């Protein structure tokens, strides 16, 4: 093997070792295993790690931080204690008055689909998702409505038309 090839192979091996070391370091850093403490233990939640104490010397491999002898160690800014964020209250599920059956799926505001009643059909609003429920209103043909919720299979939607909540069959709606 020529001298040039040996040097190229040596450089290639060194690059591969450096790449593997970088990958291992990245995995340890991302997983939280490598947190900068010695002894392999993480500090307790109330403990703080002081990085402002100068190391005894550059030759000490166990020192937490290495500083040049001619420049004093800078004090790290104090970090305020992290205050836990309050647990958000669960969003209450709306109760639509006048319905015999409430929807199984509710749409968030801004994510509610809009439909138009098909031409030639005045669509009956029902108290539940089926024709066996009472008729509680009627939506004229070509009228736009906004779905507030749906039944399990999405074949019926809850709408509010003229202040009345009711179920409409999606088969007769254009989306």
C-alpha positions as CSV (number, residue, x, y, z in Angstrom):
1,X,0.0,0.0,0.0
2,X,1.4,3.4,-0.9
3,X,2.2,6.1,1.6
4,X,-0.5,8.4,0.3
5,X,-3.1,5.6,0.7
6,X,-2.0,4.9,4.2
7,X,-2.3,8.6,5.2
8,X,-5.8,8.8,3.5
9,X,-6.9,5.6,5.3
10,X,-5.6,6.9,8.6
11,X,-7.5,10.2,8.1
12,X,-10.7,8.3,7.2
13,X,-10.5,6.2,10.3
14,X,-9.9,9.2,12.5
15,X,-12.9,11.0,10.9
16,X,-15.1,7.9,11.5
17,X,-14.0,7.7,15.1
18,X,-14.8,11.4,15.6
19,X,-18.2,11.0,13.9
20,X,-19.1,8.1,16.2
21,X,-17.9,10.1,19.3
22,X,-20.1,13.0,18.1
23,X,-23.1,10.8,17.7
24,X,-22.6,9.2,21.2
25,X,-22.2,12.6,22.8
26,X,-25.4,13.9,21.0
27,X,-27.4,10.9,22.2
28,X,-26.2,11.3,25.8
29,X,-26.8,15.0,25.7
30,X,-30.3,14.7,24.3
31,X,-31.3,11.9,26.7
32,X,-30.2,13.9,29.7
33,X,-27.6,11.4,30.7
34,X,-24.8,13.8,30.2
35,X,-25.7,16.7,32.4
36,X,-22.2,18.0,33.3
37,X,-22.1,16.7,36.9
38,X,-19.3,14.4,38.1
39,X,-20.0,11.0,39.7
40,X,-22.9,10.2,37.4
41,X,-25.6,11.5,39.6
42,X,-28.0,14.3,38.8
43,X,-28.6,17.1,41.3
44,X,-31.8,17.0,43.2
45,X,-34.5,19.4,42.0
46,X,-33.7,22.0,44.6
47,X,-29.9,21.7,44.3
48,X,-27.8,24.1,42.2
49,X,-24.5,23.5,40.6
50,X,-22.0,26.3,41.2
51,X,-19.8,26.9,38.2
52,X,-18.2,30.1,39.6
53,X,-15.6,28.4,41.7
54,X,-12.3,28.3,39.9
55,X,-10.8,25.0,39.2
56,X,-7.6,24.0,41.1
57,X,-5.7,23.7,37.9
58,X,-5.8,22.8,34.3
59,X,-3.9,19.6,35.0
60,X,-6.7,18.3,37.3
61,X,-8.8,16.0,35.0
62,X,-11.7,15.9,37.6
63,X,-12.2,19.7,37.8
64,X,-15.7,20.8,36.8
65,X,-14.4,23.8,34.8
66,X,-11.0,24.8,33.5
67,X,-10.0,28.4,33.5
68,X,-6.8,30.0,32.4
69,X,-4.6,31.1,35.3
70,X,-4.2,34.6,34.0
71,X,-8.0,35.3,33.7
72,X,-10.3,35.1,36.8
73,X,-13.4,33.0,36.5
74,X,-16.5,34.9,35.6
75,X,-19.5,34.6,37.9
76,X,-22.4,32.8,36.3
77,X,-25.6,34.7,36.4
78,X,-28.0,33.4,39.0
79,X,-30.9,31.6,37.5
80,X,-34.2,32.2,39.2
81,X,-36.0,29.2,40.7
82,X,-38.3,27.7,38.1
83,X,-41.9,28.1,39.2
84,X,-44.1,25.2,38.2
85,X,-46.8,26.1,35.6
86,X,-50.3,25.7,36.9
87,X,-52.2,22.7,35.6
88,X,-54.8,23.9,33.1
89,X,-58.4,23.3,34.0
90,X,-60.1,20.9,31.6
91,X,-62.2,22.5,29.1
92,X,-65.9,21.8,29.9
93,X,-67.8,20.0,27.3
94,X,-70.7,22.1,26.1
95,X,-74.2,20.9,26.8
96,X,-76.6,21.8,23.9
97,X,-80.1,22.5,25.2
98,X,-83.1,20.8,23.7
99,X,-81.2,17.8,22.4
100,X,-82.1,14.2,23.5
101,X,-78.6,13.0,22.6
102,X,-75.4,15.1,23.0
103,X,-72.6,14.7,20.3
104,X,-69.8,12.2,20.9
105,X,-67.3,14.6,19.1
106,X,-67.1,18.3,19.7
107,X,-65.4,20.7,17.3
108,X,-63.1,23.4,18.7
109,X,-63.9,27.0,17.8
110,X,-62.2,27.9,14.5
111,X,-62.0,24.2,13.5
112,X,-65.8,23.8,12.9
113,X,-66.7,22.7,9.4
114,X,-69.4,24.6,7.5
115,X,-72.0,23.0,5.4
116,X,-74.8,24.1,3.1
117,X,-78.2,22.3,3.0
118,X,-78.6,20.8,-0.5
119,X,-80.9,22.5,-3.0
120,X,-84.5,21.4,-3.1
121,X,-84.5,20.0,0.5
122,X,-85.8,21.7,3.6
123,X,-84.0,19.7,6.2
124,X,-85.6,18.6,9.4
125,X,-83.5,19.3,12.6
126,X,-83.9,16.4,15.1
127,X,-83.4,16.0,18.9
128,X,-80.9,13.2,18.2
129,X,-79.0,11.5,15.4
130,X,-81.8,9.6,13.7
131,X,-85.2,10.0,12.2
132,X,-86.8,8.4,15.2
133,X,-86.0,11.5,17.3
134,X,-88.5,14.4,17.5
135,X,-88.4,17.1,14.9
136,X,-87.4,20.3,16.6
137,X,-87.0,22.6,13.7
138,X,-86.3,23.0,10.0
139,X,-83.4,24.4,7.9
140,X,-84.4,25.8,4.5
141,X,-82.6,24.6,1.3
142,X,-79.3,26.3,0.4
143,X,-78.8,27.6,4.0
144,X,-75.3,27.6,5.4
145,X,-74.8,26.0,8.9
146,X,-71.7,25.4,11.1
147,X,-71.2,21.9,12.7
148,X,-70.6,22.1,16.5
149,X,-70.2,18.3,17.0
150,X,-71.0,15.0,15.4
151,X,-72.1,11.5,16.3
152,X,-69.6,8.6,16.5
153,X,-69.6,7.7,12.8
154,X,-70.0,11.3,11.5
155,X,-73.3,10.7,9.7
156,X,-75.1,13.4,11.8
157,X,-73.9,16.8,13.0
158,X,-75.2,19.2,15.6
159,X,-75.9,22.8,14.4
160,X,-77.4,25.9,15.9
161,X,-79.9,27.4,13.5
162,X,-81.9,30.5,14.6
163,X,-81.0,29.9,18.3
164,X,-82.1,26.2,18.3
165,X,-79.7,23.3,18.5
166,X,-80.5,20.3,16.4
167,X,-79.1,17.3,14.5
168,X,-78.8,17.3,10.7
169,X,-78.1,14.3,8.5
170,X,-74.8,14.9,6.7
171,X,-76.1,13.1,3.6
172,X,-78.2,16.1,2.8
173,X,-75.4,18.7,3.4
174,X,-72.7,19.9,1.0
175,X,-69.4,20.5,2.6
